[in-house]
Amino acid sequence: MFPSLGFVFAALSLVRCIPVQQVSSRNKVLLVSFDGFRWNYDQDVDTPNLDAMAAEGVKARYMTPAFITITSPCHFTLLTGRYLENHGVIHNMWFNTSTGVKLPYHSTQGVDSWWDNGSLPIWITAQRQASSIYFPGGRAKYQGEEVNMKLVEPLLFNYSNETNWRENIDIVMQWFTVNNLDFIALYFGEPDSAGHKYGPESTERKNMIEQVDRTIGYLRQRIKESGLESNLNLIITSDHGMETVIKTDEIHIQTVQNFTFSDIQFELLDYGPNGLLVPKEGKLEHVYSVLKNAHPKLHVYKKADFPRRFHYANHPRITPLLLYSDPGYVIHGRYKVQFNKGEHGFDNEAMNMKTIFRAVGPAFKQGLVVEPFESVNVYVLLCELLGITPEPHDGSLEAVKPMLRSGAPLPPAKKLTVMLGIALVLGCWGGIY
């Protein structure tokens, strides 16, 4: 906790002492993620600042996240342009199927081997002029290299504090102007927390969307005050949506007839609608047979048979058996320990898992509504905006190129030294899901 806070104080001290330098004329990019912002959250709340972004820039009808629709995997898809089975961050939790050890979200952020699987996030691709504030994956090293400027949240941190949000935006503006960074990734842990705790249709969630919209207004004001309007491209998006949890006819693995946990070597359950199981030697067929028809809302697959459209199962970390449930239903393991009113992790084709995409800046057209696209395409868009050659990825520039101005002053793609900053503002009091 103390090193993180110390870094914040150091950053604030730095920007007070160093005179503001002339802002580079190169195109800059600010990627902002509001965790758990469902695609239609702006339709039942007055959001004048999001509306202004759409009028002055680009709005997607919605964006389809990667599967499974949880925080770390989906954010890493944004940063790498890879599906989960290719980038390897298959869950929020690091785990070892041999020892049974599992680490929670915050601890997993610091496990380099969980993140460093050969897929490089954009702040490594465009290293030395990039930074991160609380963005998932920002604490890890990749091929021995880490982002050169970052803020990392402490274990216990109030991610809903609007004053803190504005302070982080001020830091971002100073990193762009004083440190002349070209790319910053900024993460906020809301409205995910409000959606989990109170449900996606709640008054509390709607109030949080109003806070998010005020924050976007403040952000755009600070961009203008910092003299960045002419060369900063702003993208606001999210990792996944949110679904109301159904509390009747629940899925409870412990109560399934002929099933026993004594047949299981390793389990990762009680994490929303997703489950991973390693049956003991000789027990795979039995466990599969008793679970596959255990509940009409539960889907159980052997690894080789998992639907390929998810781009999820073809990775060594995936266990022999995979479970997921229909929207609204969570999977309880040994005991019922999940009490959220809202949840995600469901099929990424479910509408309530879709999320938002807004973009405004010199490279983007104005007043354009584009058709839905997959989040796997965001990485190559970021590379195009920054003029860097992308690493191998699963996206398509053609899917997002229509939103760019035909005469936009984009730099030629090449391997170059780009100053990156990552602004990470993670989670909520209840943790990240």
N, C-alpha and C positions, 0 to 999 in steps of 0.2 A: 504493500500500500504506500509506504513512504517514498520509495523511489519514483513511483508514478506522480505523486503530488509534487515531489521535488522537481521533476521535469517540467511540470506545468508552470511552477514558479519561475524556473530558469527561462522558459520560453517567454513569459510575460516580461521578465527583467530585460531580456535580450532586445525585445522590440522597443522598449522604452529608451534604451541606450544607443541604438544604432540609428543614424539618420536615414530617412526614407530615400531609397535610390530611385532612379528613373526606371519605370516599369518596362520590361522587355517588350518589343513589338511582336515577338513570337506568339502564336496562338497558345492559349492556356486552357486547361480543362479542370473543372470542379465537378466531381462525381459525388452526389449526395444520396444516401440511402436512409429512408425512414422505415425501419423494420416493421413488417406486418401491415403495410398500407395496402388494403384490398383495392382492387381496381375501381370500385364504385363508392368508395368512402366519401368522395366529394359530391355525391348526388343527394345526400340527405342533410348536408351542412352547408352553410354559406362559406365559400372559399374564394374570396375576391382575388387573392394573390396567385393561387393556382390557376384561376380563370384568366388572369392577365398573362401568365406564362403561356397558356394555350393560345391566346389571341395574338401574342407577339412572337410565338415560336411554334413548336411542334408538340402535338399530343397524340399518343397512340391510343386507340380504343381500349386496348389493354395489352399487357405483356405476359407471356406464358413462362413461368419459372421452370427451372430444372426439377427433376424428381430425385430424392425425396424433398418435399417442400419445407425444409427447415433452414435455420439461419446460416450456419457455417458453410454447408455444401452449396447453397444457392448463391451466397456472396462470392464464394471462390469461383463459381461459374461466371459471374459478372467480371471477375478480375482476370480470368484465364481464357475464357471462351471455350472451355471444355465441359462436356457432360461429366457426371460424377464418376462413371466407370472409367473415365480417362484421366481425370485429375486426382482421384483417389480419396478425396475428403468426403467420405460416404456418410458421415454422421457428425453430430455436434460433439460426441464423446469419443475420446481415444479409448481403445479397449484391447485386451490381450486374451484371445480365446483359450490359450493354454493355462494361464494363471487365474483367469477370471477377473483380473483387475480392470476397473473402469474408472475413468477420470471425468469429472463434470466439465461443463462448457468452459468455464474460466481457466481451469488448469490445462485443458487441452489446447488453449490458445498458445501456450508456451512450449508445446512439444514439437520441435522442429521436424522430426521424422514423420509426424502425422500430415504435415502440410507439404513437405519437400519431396514430391513424388515424380519430379521431372517436368511438371507443368509450372511455368513461371508466371506469377502475377504481374500485372502491368507495371507496378512500381519497380520491379527488377528489370523488366524489358526496357524500360525508359529510365534507368537508374541515374542517380545523382542530382536530379532536379525534381524529385517527387517526395510526397510525404503522406502520412496517414494519421487520422485522429479516430481512435477506437474501432477501426474497421477490422472485421474478422480476418484473421490471417496476418495481421500487421505485426504481431510479436515474434513471428517465426523467422528463421534464416532459411534462405534458399540457395543451395549450392555454396553455402558458406557466406552468403551476402544477405544483408538486411536493408530495409528502407533507411535512408540516411536521416530522416527527421520523422518523429512520430510522437504521439501521445497515447499512452496505454492506461486504460481505466483500472482503478484498484478493485479488489475483490468485492467490497461493499460500496456501492456507488448509486446515487439517486439519478437515474437516467431520465427522469421526467422533469427535472428542474429547468424551467424556461430561462432563468437568469444564466445558468451554466451553458445552455445552448447558445445564447448570444455571445457569451465570453469566448466560446470555441469558434464561433463565426469570426469574431474580431481577430483571433489568432490566425485563422485561415487567411484573412485579408492581409495581415502583416507578413505571413510567409510568402504570399504572392508578390508583395511589393518590396519588403525589406530584403528577403532572402531570394527573391526572383525565381521562385519555384514555378514549374510549368504544369504540374499535375498534383492535385490533392484529392484524396478520397476521404469523405466525411460521413460518419455513421451516427445515427440517432436510434435509440432503443425503443422508441414509440412510433406508432400507436400499438405495437405488439403487446406491451405489458397490459394496457387498458383492455385490449381485445381478449387476452387470456383471462384476466381477473374478472371482468364484468360482462364479457360477451360482446360480439361484434355489432349487435343491435342496441347496445346500452347507451344511456345518456352520457356516461363517463367516456365511452369511446368517442362519441360525437364531440364532446368538449375537448378531447385530446386532438381531434382533427382541426378544430379551431385554433388550438395552440400551434400545431404544425403549420397551418396557413399563416399565422402571424409571424412565425419564424422564417418562412419563405419570403414574406414581405420585408422583414428586417435584413435578410441575406441579400436580396436584390438592391435594397437601399445602400447597403455597405459596399456592394460591387460598384455602384455608381459613384459613391463618395471616394472610393479608392482609385478611380480613374481606369477601371478595368472593363468597362462596357464594350469597348471597341475590339478587344482581343481575348475575352474570356468566354468560353462556351460552358454553360451550366446545364448539367443533366441531373434531374431528380427522379429517382426510381425506388424500388424496394426489392425484397427477396421473395416474398410470398404474400398470400392473402390470409383470411381467417374464416373459420366456420363455427357455427354454434354447436356445442356438444350436446348430443342426445343422451339423456340420463335414464331412458327406459330400455329394456331388453339389451342390456349391456353385454359386451364380450369379456368373459372372464376365463382365462386359460386354465386356471387352477380347478375349475369346476367341470371341465370337459370330461365326459365319460371315457374311461380307459386310458386317460392321460395321467402321467405322473412326472414330476420334475426330477425324480431319481433316474429317469432315462436321458436327462439333459446334462451335457458337459458344460455348456456355456449358454447364457441367455442375455439378451439385451431387449427388455420389455419395459412396459410402463413409461413409454416415451411417445405419448400421443397414439397415432394410428399405425405405427411401424414397429416391427419386431424382427430380430435376428436370433436364430437358434442353431446350436451345434449339438446334435444328438450324440450320445455315447456310441462307441463302436458297435455295429450290429443293430442299432436301434433306429436308424434313419427311416426305413420303410414303415415301421410301426408308428413312429411319431407322426409321420406324414399322413398315414391313413386315418389316424384318429382325429387329426386337426383339420383336414382338408374340407370336411363337411360339418364342422362343429357349430358353425353359426352362419346364417345366410348373408351376413354383412362382412364376414371375414374371408380374406383370400390368402391361401397358403400355397407356396410354390417351392419346388426344388430349384436350386440355383440355375441349372441348365434350362429350365422351362419358364423362367420368369419372362414376362412380356418384353420383347426387345424395344418396343416404343419408348420405354422408360430410360433407356441408355444407362442402366444402373448396375445390373448384376454381373457384368463381365469384368470383374476386378478381383484380385486375390484376397482382398479384405472381406468380401461378401461371404457369408456363412452358407452351409449346405441348404438350410431352410430359411425362407423369407416370408414375412407376414405383412399384410397391410389391410386396412379396413375401409369400408365405404365412408363417404363424407358424413361427418357428425358422430361417428362411432370411434371411440378410443379402445385400445387393447390393454386390458388389465392382466397382469401376470399372476404372481402368487397371492397378492392382496390388492384391494382397491385403494390405491394411493394417489389417484389422479382426480383432482377436483376443479380443474379449470372450467369456466363457462364457455370459453372459446379455445379453438385448437387449429393447428395446421399440420402439414406433413402428408396430406391426402394426395390423391391422384392429381397431377398437374393439369389434367384436362378439365377438372371440376372448376366451374366458373368462380366459385368463392376462393379458389387458390390463385386466381389471376391477380396481377398487380399493376402498378402505374408506371408510365414513362412520360416525362415532360422534358423538353430541351429548348433552350433559348440562347442566342448568341450570334456572332457574326457568321458562323458557318451554317446556321440553320435557316430554313425557309420560315416565313411568317404565316400564322393563321392556318397551318396545315394539320389536318387530322389524318393519321396513317392507319393502315390496317394492322391488326395484331401481329406480333412477331415474337420469337423466342428470345429469352434472356441470353442465350449462348451467343447471340449476335452483337451484344454490347461491347465486348472486348475489341473486336476488329474495328468497330466504330471509333472507340477511344484511340486506337492506334492510328487510324486515318486522320483524326483531328490533330493528333500530336506529331504526325509525320514520321512515325517509327515503323519499322518492319515488324509485323507480328510474329510471335512464335507459332508453332503448329497449333491449330485450333479447330473447333467443330462448327464455327459460325460461318456466316456469309455476308460479305460487305454489300452484296446486291440486295439483301433483305432490308437494309437500313439506308442505303445510299439515296433513295428518293427523298429523304427528309433534308438532304444537304443542298445548299444553293449551288447551282451549276457553276457559278463564277466565284465561289467562295475561295478566299486566299489560303488554301491548305498547303502546308509545306510538303515537299516531295518525300515519299517514304524512303527511309534509309536507316541504317544503324547509326544513332547519334546519341550524344550525351544530353539527356534531358533532366532538368532539375525536378525531382519528384518529392512530394510531401504527402503523408498519409494522415488524415485527421480521423481518429477513431473515437466515437462516442457510443459505447456499447450498452445495450441491455436495459435492465430495469431492476427494481429491488427484488423481484421474484426470480430473477435469473433469465437467461436467454434460452429460447426453445427452437 
